[in-house]
Amino acid sequence: MSQPFYFEPMLENPMALDRLELSFRWGAYGIRVLRCHLTSFPPGAVVNYHQHSEYEIHYIPSGKGRVILEGITHPLHEGLLYVTAPGVIHRQEADEHEAMGELCLHVDIVKLADYEDGASTASSAPGWGEEWEIAEAEACIGQLSHLPLIPAVDRHEAMKCFLVAYEAWRNNQLGQYTVIKQSILQMLLRTVSAYKPEQQGVNLPARDMKSYRYHMAVQFIADNFRRPLTLEGVAERVQISSRQLQRIFKEKADVSFSEYLEQVRLKFVCSELQQTTLTLEKIAERSGFTSSNYLHYVFKKAHGTTPNAYRENKLLQQVSTM
């Protein structure tokens, strides 16, 4: 019993994606999708010699035939793909006795003006990981332009991305543009990888784990200092031992964990004393101190004055500047 055609859902509207105006930035390049469709050549059909100014990638989901690339004939069958770069003369032929299906991705790829000669303008300076996207796009498109003029096995299943893009269009839900864009990029990346199976990706950015955990701990304290916090509890949150976290605070903030937490709480207390008329008991409760007496003790030790005296002094300062 034969397997159902994987791309059968696309038969309902095989040219649907061709009707979309799809263009987007990828790294330093602009990608404009000219065609992205499923078609079929009847037995013996011929697409005579021609060339394009853009990239055309052909995937064979069914049937068999031939392609002539720069005068050399190559057999085609299900599971193969081939790339015709700008200016490559080619001719396609379906088998005399069997139809040949084709998924076609035709894209115009241009280097954007603000990235010419490898330099970006100040307004488009890389950030938020853009430098890694730029590197991947550069590597992929650089290799795409130098692929050999021979068919390759679709070992990374690039052609399945056509169905992903089609179903995103058909379902018409939030995120469809992003899914279609990512499908196009996956076609390009997987196509290049079909010819270069041993290639490695770009070196991804590595975190400074000590700084990362410090900032995670600091953010957790900022978000939760009003609640009871312990060194052990925060260490568990950032997935290290309490001893390691203590060392990180000593190294990064030059204070212990408890001293840092106390500083955060006291800063909040100072703000409350200046901007509210709340009692010391209420401020202690809102800032994570166990009691107003303990807050009074810690505050005087840190600021050399009592909370009430601090509040009165700040009020006098405000009056004198009016």
TORLUM-993816 format. One line per field, with one value per residue (C-alpha): residue number from 1; residue in one letter; y, x, z. Coordinates in steps of 0.25 Angstrom, whole numbers, plus 5000, padded with zeros to 4 digits. Example, Ala and Ser with C-alpha at 12.3 -4.5 7.8 and 13.67 -1.06 7.14 Angstrom:
! residues 2
midren 1 2
nulo A S
v 4982 4996
u 5049 5055
w 5031 5029
This chain:
! residues 322
midren 1 2 3 4 5 6 7 8 9 10 11 12 13 14 15 16 17 18 19 20 21 22 23 24 25 26 27 28 29 30 31 32 33 34 35 36 37 38 39 40 41 42 43 44 45 46 47 48 49 50 51 52 53 54 55 56 57 58 59 60 61 62 63 64 65 66 67 68 69 70 71 72 73 74 75 76 77 78 79 80 81 82 83 84 85 86 87 88 89 90 91 92 93 94 95 96 97 98 99 100 101 102 103 104 105 106 107 108 109 110 111 112 113 114 115 116 117 118 119 120 121 122 123 124 125 126 127 128 129 130 131 132 133 134 135 136 137 138 139 140 141 142 143 144 145 146 147 148 149 150 151 152 153 154 155 156 157 158 159 160 161 162 163 164 165 166 167 168 169 170 171 172 173 174 175 176 177 178 179 180 181 182 183 184 185 186 187 188 189 190 191 192 193 194 195 196 197 198 199 200 201 202 203 204 205 206 207 208 209 210 211 212 213 214 215 216 217 218 219 220 221 222 223 224 225 226 227 228 229 230 231 232 233 234 235 236 237 238 239 240 241 242 243 244 245 246 247 248 249 250 251 252 253 254 255 256 257 258 259 260 261 262 263 264 265 266 267 268 269 270 271 272 273 274 275 276 277 278 279 280 281 282 283 284 285 286 287 288 289 290 291 292 293 294 295 296 297 298 299 300 301 302 303 304 305 306 307 308 309 310 311 312 313 314 315 316 317 318 319 320 321 322
nulo M S Q P F Y F E P M L E N P M A L D R L E L S F R W G A Y G I R V L R C H L T S F P P G A V V N Y H Q H S E Y E I H Y I P S G K G R V I L E G I T H P L H E G L L Y V T A P G V I H R Q E A D E H E A M G E L C L H V D I V K L A D Y E D G A S T A S S A P G W G E E W E I A E A E A C I G Q L S H L P L I P A V D R H E A M K C F L V A Y E A W R N N Q L G Q Y T V I K Q S I L Q M L L R T V S A Y K P E Q Q G V N L P A R D M K S Y R Y H M A V Q F I A D N F R R P L T L E G V A E R V Q I S S R Q L Q R I F K E K A D V S F S E Y L E Q V R L K F V C S E L Q Q T T L T L E K I A E R S G F T S S N Y L H Y V F K K A H G T T P N A Y R E N K L L Q Q V S T M
v 5000 5013 5024 5037 5049 5057 5070 5067 5078 5088 5082 5090 5103 5100 5115 5121 5126 5132 5142 5148 5160 5154 5162 5162 5165 5154 5159 5168 5163 5166 5154 5156 5143 5143 5129 5118 5107 5093 5089 5077 5074 5063 5052 5057 5072 5081 5095 5099 5106 5119 5126 5136 5148 5142 5129 5117 5105 5093 5081 5068 5062 5052 5046 5047 5054 5061 5075 5080 5090 5097 5086 5074 5065 5060 5050 5055 5046 5048 5054 5062 5077 5086 5101 5110 5122 5136 5134 5118 5113 5101 5092 5083 5070 5061 5046 5041 5032 5038 5052 5060 5068 5081 5090 5103 5114 5126 5137 5150 5153 5166 5172 5184 5197 5200 5187 5189 5186 5179 5192 5196 5210 5216 5215 5200 5196 5181 5178 5168 5157 5163 5160 5145 5146 5154 5144 5132 5139 5143 5129 5123 5132 5132 5117 5117 5125 5115 5102 5091 5090 5076 5071 5067 5058 5067 5060 5071 5071 5085 5083 5079 5094 5097 5090 5097 5111 5107 5102 5115 5123 5113 5114 5129 5131 5141 5138 5133 5143 5139 5124 5127 5135 5125 5114 5121 5123 5108 5104 5113 5107 5093 5094 5098 5088 5077 5080 5082 5072 5073 5088 5095 5106 5120 5121 5124 5134 5128 5134 5138 5129 5136 5150 5143 5137 5150 5158 5147 5148 5163 5163 5153 5161 5174 5167 5160 5168 5171 5156 5147 5144 5135 5132 5118 5121 5131 5121 5110 5120 5122 5108 5108 5106 5116 5116 5119 5131 5137 5137 5143 5155 5157 5158 5166 5175 5175 5171 5159 5154 5159 5172 5174 5170 5180 5191 5189 5189 5201 5209 5205 5210 5223 5225 5222 5231 5243 5240 5235 5237 5222 5218 5211 5198 5199 5202 5191 5181 5186 5186 5172 5175 5166 5177 5193 5191 5183 5193 5205 5198 5195 5208 5216 5207 5210 5225 5230 5235 5229 5227 5238 5248 5245 5247 5261 5265 5262 5270 5282 5281 5281 5293 5301 5299 5303
u 5000 5006 5009 5000 5006 5013 5009 4995 4989 4996 4989 4977 4984 4998 5001 4995 5009 5012 5001 5007 5017 5028 5040 5049 5062 5072 5085 5091 5082 5068 5061 5049 5041 5037 5031 5029 5020 5017 5015 5016 5021 5014 5021 5031 5029 5041 5044 5054 5068 5066 5073 5069 5075 5072 5073 5064 5064 5057 5052 5047 5036 5031 5034 5046 5053 5065 5072 5083 5092 5102 5102 5103 5091 5087 5076 5065 5057 5048 5057 5067 5069 5077 5081 5082 5089 5088 5092 5092 5086 5078 5067 5057 5051 5040 5042 5035 5026 5025 5021 5031 5026 5034 5034 5041 5047 5050 5057 5064 5075 5081 5092 5086 5092 5094 5103 5111 5126 5123 5120 5107 5102 5100 5085 5086 5097 5096 5089 5080 5087 5087 5102 5099 5088 5097 5108 5099 5093 5106 5111 5099 5097 5112 5112 5099 5106 5117 5109 5113 5104 5099 5087 5088 5080 5070 5076 5071 5057 5057 5045 5036 5037 5028 5016 5019 5019 5006 4999 5002 4996 4984 4981 4982 4986 4994 5009 5007 5016 5027 5025 5026 5038 5045 5041 5048 5060 5060 5059 5072 5079 5076 5079 5093 5094 5090 5103 5112 5108 5120 5120 5119 5110 5115 5121 5109 5111 5115 5110 5119 5112 5117 5112 5099 5096 5099 5090 5079 5081 5081 5068 5061 5065 5059 5046 5045 5052 5039 5037 5046 5059 5070 5084 5080 5066 5072 5084 5074 5066 5079 5083 5096 5101 5099 5114 5116 5106 5113 5126 5119 5114 5127 5134 5123 5118 5129 5118 5112 5098 5092 5098 5094 5079 5080 5085 5073 5063 5069 5068 5053 5051 5058 5048 5036 5041 5042 5030 5019 5014 5013 5017 5031 5023 5016 5029 5037 5026 5026 5041 5044 5049 5044 5040 5041 5051 5060 5058 5061 5074 5079 5075 5083 5095 5095 5091 5096 5082 5068 5057 5049 5060 5063 5049 5048 5062 5057 5044 5052 5060 5048 5042 5055 5055 5041
w 5000 4996 5006 5005 4998 5010 5003 5000 5008 4998 4986 4990 4987 4983 4979 4992 4997 4983 4986 4998 4998 5007 5009 5022 5028 5031 5037 5027 5016 5010 5006 4996 4993 4978 4978 4988 4983 4979 4965 4956 4942 4934 4928 4917 4921 4918 4924 4914 4916 4924 4936 4947 4954 4967 4974 4971 4979 4974 4983 4977 4986 4976 4963 4955 4943 4939 4941 4932 4939 4931 4920 4929 4931 4945 4949 4958 4968 4980 4992 4984 4983 4974 4974 4962 4966 4959 4944 4944 4931 4934 4927 4934 4929 4935 4932 4919 4927 4941 4946 4954 4966 4970 4982 4977 4986 4977 4986 4983 4993 4994 5003 5010 5009 5023 5024 5011 5013 5026 5033 5040 5042 5056 5055 5052 5061 5065 5078 5085 5079 5065 5063 5063 5053 5044 5045 5042 5030 5025 5026 5020 5008 5005 5004 4996 4985 4984 4984 4974 4962 4965 4972 4987 4996 5005 5017 5027 5021 5016 5007 5019 5023 5011 5018 5031 5024 5016 5028 5035 5024 5024 5039 5039 5053 5061 5058 5043 5037 5047 5044 5029 5031 5039 5029 5018 5026 5030 5015 5012 5024 5022 5007 5010 5020 5010 5002 5014 5025 5033 5035 5048 5053 5057 5071 5080 5091 5104 5117 5129 5138 5151 5146 5141 5154 5162 5153 5155 5170 5170 5162 5171 5183 5176 5173 5186 5197 5204 5207 5216 5209 5212 5206 5204 5198 5187 5184 5181 5172 5164 5165 5172 5186 5197 5199 5184 5184 5197 5189 5177 5185 5192 5178 5171 5182 5192 5203 5208 5204 5216 5216 5201 5205 5216 5207 5198 5209 5215 5202 5201 5216 5213 5201 5210 5221 5211 5202 5212 5226 5229 5243 5246 5249 5235 5228 5235 5230 5216 5215 5220 5234 5245 5254 5256 5267 5258 5247 5257 5261 5247 5241 5252 5250 5235 5235 5249 5252 5255 5245 5251 5251 5237 5233 5240 5234 5220 5223 5227 5215 5206 5213 5212 5197 5195
